Structure formats: C-alpha cells, structure tokens
Amino acid sequence: MERISNNLAKKQPAILILADFSDGSWHAIDFAMRFLYTPESTLFILQTFQSPNFGRAMVRNIIPRLKRITKYELNVLKTKVLRNFKIKARQIKLLSFNGELVNILQNKLNLKYSYNIVIGTSSSFTDSCTMQNLCVTKVINYSNNPVFILPQMFEGKEAQKILWGANPFKVPSLQVRNHILSICERTNSELDILFVVEKDSQEMNKEGKAFFEKYFGGIKYNINYTKNTSISKGIKNYIKNNYKDLIIVEKG
C-alpha cells in the first residue's frame, strides 16, 4: 500500500477516489478517467475502515482481516482500471487506512498533489444509504478539495444535469473552472450554479456576476441562491426536487 506523507513539493494533478467497493466506486472511477484524468495525473483509490467498538481480543483478530480484505478489493479495482483505461500501473496508488475518513483527508494526504475528490453514491449495499449520505456530508463540510459526486453512472450523453455548489464571494479555482467547462462542452449540458448563503439579503456583487459571464458565457448556465447554514444542507435541500447527474462542490 502507498504510504501518504506530507510533502511541500510542487503540486501535481491527482484524482482521489473514495471507494466503498459498491457500484458507486466504479462509477466514480469511470467518470474520473473519462472527464478528469490527464496523462500527468496520479489516480489514488482510498479505502478506510475503523476499529470496531468491542473487546480488545476481537479487535486484534479483526483488524488484520480488514486490512487483507481491503488490500484484495483495492487490487481488484486497480486491475479493472488497467483493463479498461490507458494508464500506467505506477500512476495508480492504493491507499488503505484504519481511521475516520475526514481525519484521513485532513491529515494524511500528500501535499505535493492537487486533488480532485470523486465519490459515487450509487450503492449495491441495501443498508448503506444513511452511512453513505453522512460520509458525503462530512467530505463536503470538512474538505477543502473540489468534490465531484455521482448519484449514478455518468454516461456522457448529451443534456446531463449538472449542479455546481460554489462560493458566491470567492473566485472559483482554475482547476475546477476548466473541468466544468470541459464537461459541459463535451456533453452539451446545462449548468446550475448554486450559491448557499446564510442570509436572504446576500447576493453576488456585479464584479462576481461579470466574472461568471466572462468565463462561462460559452455554455448554458443558471445562477440560483438558497438559504442554509451549510453548503451540504443547501445542496441536499435543493436537489430534493431537482435531480442531478453530477454534483460539483468547491467551497473556495
């Protein structure tokens, strides 16, 4: 397994797949390889597990088993990636950690990489929806990296429904801006830009609107506002009646 260490070298492009070995893991990889990957990218596939809350003897027995299972499943995904996409084996890094996901994202990521985090929420586990939604909420709230969320397989056909949860008071990163433009242009999709604000009176200033007109004038987009205390809650409420094929979040 690849060991993550803090490194202040020049940032390199990277994609981080949060794998749970359900259908969503492959949906995330497929999307990432088709729409985010470049020949310079490193693909990280991360799986976390946590020590169970019972006797020490049982923990000593189960942790090695969890490590072996995770290592096996990660290698299965790696083999599938190599079989389906043009990428060198050395560009795929498998990461397995015992710990809480948000803590791993905040403290264990190699700082020399510029990550796009991709999560597929379609699950083959019938009882995992609550845990999965909690995981996504935590990643949105506590990660400073751009997050790409796929409810199902992103087919790449025309007229996909894309939602971008953005910060109305900060300029979007070039990293996210270029990905959004490329995805919308390749799929001829319309983009909903959602600004989650704490007060009804908050709106983007003229300079901000001019910025979006300048950089997104070549695609179809709409700007919407919703009031909520966090971006994850705002997005969740917004998509209740507005299904999306792809959700992109950048807090800025």
C-alpha positions in Angstrom: 0.0 0.0 0.0 1.2 3.6 -0.7 2.1 5.5 2.4 1.0 9.1 2.4 3.4 11.7 3.8 3.4 15.4 4.0 5.5 16.8 1.2 5.7 20.5 0.2 6.9 19.9 -3.3 5.3 21.5 -6.3 1.7 20.3 -6.6 0.9 17.6 -9.2 -2.5 16.8 -10.6 -4.3 13.9 -8.8 -7.7 12.2 -8.5 -8.8 10.7 -5.3 -11.5 8.0 -5.4 -13.3 7.3 -2.2 -14.0 3.6 -2.6 -16.5 1.5 -0.6 -16.5 -1.3 -3.2 -20.1 -0.8 -4.1 -21.3 0.1 -7.6 -20.6 3.7 -6.9 -16.8 3.1 -6.6 -16.6 2.0 -10.3 -19.0 4.8 -11.3 -16.6 7.3 -9.7 -13.5 5.8 -11.4 -15.2 5.6 -14.8 -16.2 9.3 -14.6 -12.8 10.4 -13.3 -10.9 8.6 -16.0 -13.1 10.0 -18.8 -13.5 13.5 -17.6 -10.8 14.5 -15.1 -7.8 12.3 -16.0 -4.8 13.7 -17.9 -1.6 11.8 -18.7 0.1 13.7 -15.9 -2.5 12.6 -13.3 -2.0 10.1 -10.4 -5.1 8.1 -9.5 -5.4 7.4 -5.8 -8.0 4.8 -4.7 -8.7 5.2 -1.0 -10.5 2.9 1.4 -10.8 3.5 5.1 -12.0 1.2 7.9 -12.4 1.7 11.6 -11.7 -0.5 14.6 -14.9 -2.0 16.0 -16.1 -0.9 19.4 -15.8 -4.1 21.3 -13.2 -6.3 23.2 -9.5 -5.9 22.6 -9.0 -9.5 21.7 -11.7 -9.3 19.0 -10.1 -6.1 17.6 -6.7 -7.7 17.4 -8.2 -10.5 15.4 -10.4 -8.5 13.0 -8.1 -5.6 12.1 -5.6 -7.8 10.1 -8.6 -9.4 8.4 -10.0 -6.0 7.4 -6.6 -5.0 6.0 -6.3 -8.1 3.9 -9.9 -7.7 2.6 -9.3 -4.1 1.7 -5.9 -4.8 0.0 -7.6 -7.5 -2.1 -10.5 -5.3 -3.1 -8.3 -2.4 -4.0 -6.2 -4.6 -6.2 -9.3 -5.8 -7.9 -10.3 -2.2 -8.7 -6.7 -1.5 -9.9 -6.8 -4.4 -12.3 -10.2 -3.3 -13.7 -8.8 0.2 -14.2 -5.8 -1.1 -16.1 -8.0 -3.3 -18.2 -10.4 -0.5 -19.2 -8.3 2.6 -19.5 -4.9 3.7 -20.8 -3.0 4.4 -17.7 0.3 3.1 -16.4 0.3 0.9 -13.3 2.7 3.2 -11.5 0.1 6.0 -11.8 -2.4 4.1 -9.6 -1.8 4.3 -5.9 -3.8 2.2 -3.5 -4.4 3.7 0.0 -5.8 1.8 3.0 -6.2 3.4 6.4 -7.7 2.5 9.7 -9.4 5.7 10.9 -12.1 8.2 10.3 -12.4 9.4 6.7 -12.4 13.2 7.3 -9.4 12.9 9.6 -7.6 11.0 6.8 -8.4 13.6 4.3 -7.3 16.5 6.5 -4.1 15.0 7.9 -2.8 12.2 5.6 -3.0 13.5 2.1 0.3 14.1 0.4 0.6 17.9 0.0 2.6 17.7 -3.2 -0.7 16.7 -5.1 -3.6 18.8 -6.1 -6.6 16.5 -5.6 -10.0 16.2 -7.1 -12.1 14.0 -4.9 -14.7 11.8 -6.6 -17.5 9.9 -4.8 -20.0 7.6 -6.4 -23.1 7.3 -4.2 -24.9 4.5 -6.1 -24.7 1.5 -3.8 -25.0 -2.2 -4.1 -25.4 -2.4 -0.3 -29.1 -2.0 0.6 -28.4 -0.8 4.1 -25.6 1.7 3.4 -27.6 4.8 2.3 -27.6 6.5 5.7 -23.9 5.9 6.3 -23.1 7.0 2.7 -25.0 10.2 2.9 -23.3 11.0 6.2 -19.9 10.4 4.6 -20.6 12.7 1.7 -21.9 15.4 4.0 -18.7 15.2 6.1 -16.5 15.3 3.0 -18.3 18.4 1.7 -18.2 20.2 5.0 -14.6 19.5 6.0 -12.6 19.0 2.8 -11.0 22.0 1.1 -10.6 20.0 -2.1 -13.0 20.1 -5.1 -15.6 17.3 -4.7 -17.3 15.5 -7.6 -20.4 13.5 -6.6 -22.1 11.0 -8.9 -25.6 9.6 -7.9 -25.4 7.1 -10.7 -23.2 6.3 -13.7 -22.4 9.5 -15.7 -23.0 8.2 -19.2 -21.5 11.2 -21.1 -24.6 11.6 -23.3 -26.0 15.0 -24.1 -28.0 17.1 -21.8 -26.7 15.9 -18.5 -27.9 17.7 -15.4 -25.0 19.3 -13.6 -25.1 21.2 -10.3 -22.1 23.2 -9.0 -22.2 24.3 -5.4 -19.9 27.4 -5.3 -18.9 30.2 -3.0 -20.5 33.5 -4.2 -17.8 35.6 -2.6 -14.7 33.8 -3.9 -13.3 33.3 -7.4 -13.5 29.6 -8.4 -10.2 27.8 -8.9 -8.8 27.4 -12.3 -8.7 23.6 -11.6 -12.5 23.4 -11.2 -13.4 26.0 -13.8 -11.5 24.1 -16.5 -13.1 20.8 -15.6 -16.6 22.3 -15.6 -16.2 23.9 -18.9 -14.8 20.8 -20.5 -17.5 18.5 -19.1 -20.3 20.9 -20.1 -18.9 21.3 -23.6 -18.3 17.6 -24.2 -21.8 16.6 -23.0 -23.7 19.8 -24.2 -25.0 20.0 -20.6 -26.6 22.9 -18.8 -25.0 24.0 -15.6 -26.9 25.1 -12.5 -24.7 27.2 -10.2 -26.0 27.2 -6.7 -24.8 29.7 -4.1 -25.7 28.7 -0.5 -26.0 31.9 1.7 -26.8 32.4 5.3 -29.0 35.4 4.8 -31.6 36.2 2.2 -30.0 39.6 1.5 -26.7 38.1 0.4 -26.1 38.1 -3.3 -23.2 38.2 -5.6 -21.9 41.6 -6.5 -21.6 43.0 -10.0 -17.9 42.0 -10.3 -18.7 38.4 -9.4 -21.5 38.2 -12.0 -19.2 39.7 -14.6 -16.7 37.0 -13.8 -19.1 34.2 -14.4 -20.4 35.9 -17.6 -16.8 36.1 -18.8 -15.7 32.5 -18.1 -19.0 30.6 -18.6 -20.5 32.6 -21.4 -19.9 29.8 -23.9 -22.2 27.3 -22.0 -25.7 27.3 -20.8 -25.9 28.1 -17.1 -28.3 29.4 -14.5 -27.4 31.0 -11.1 -29.6 30.2 -8.1 -29.5 31.1 -4.4 -30.6 29.1 -1.5 -30.5 29.9 2.2 -29.0 27.5 4.7 -26.4 27.2 7.4 -24.0 24.9 5.4 -23.3 24.2 1.8 -24.1 20.5 2.2 -27.5 21.2 3.7 -28.2 23.7 1.0 -27.4 21.3 -1.8 -29.3 18.5 -0.2 -32.5 20.6 0.0 -32.0 22.0 -3.5 -31.7 18.6 -5.2 -34.8 17.1 -3.4 -36.9 18.3 -6.4 -34.1 18.8 -8.9 -32.3 15.5 -9.7 -28.7 15.9 -10.9 -26.4 13.6 -12.8 -23.4 15.2 -11.3 -22.8 17.5 -8.3 -19.6 19.5 -8.0 -18.7 21.3 -4.8 -16.0 23.9 -4.2 -16.2 25.8 -1.0 -13.3 28.1 -2.0 
